[in-house]
Amino acid sequence: MNNPSSAERKTLRLVIHGRVQGVFFRNSMQGEAQYLSISGWVRNRSDGTVEAVVQGEADAVDAIVRWAQRGPQTASVERVDISPDTGSYEWFEIR
């Protein structure tokens, strides 16, 4: 039987495109994740995108997705590719 609290949790993989490296995106996202009680990770990729896995209550995950579509003030986000993901994370880290 599923634990009701795990059923309300949501895990997504985000790939953020645009001017998102060198603009404090990862650190800003970590701060936003901590504020929203999101766990997971964020990292720069060699193709210039930023990749993240975000996990938490559905409303909080939706909120960090909306944040990622804007990013910090210095970023210029073109698009965010979103896909379901799995895993279990205790905190949010920069990789």
Secondary structure by P-SEA (a helix, b strand, c coil): ccccccccbbbbbbbbbccccccaaaaaaaaaaaaacccccccccccccccccccccaaaaaaaaaaaacccccccccbbbbbbbbbbbcccccc
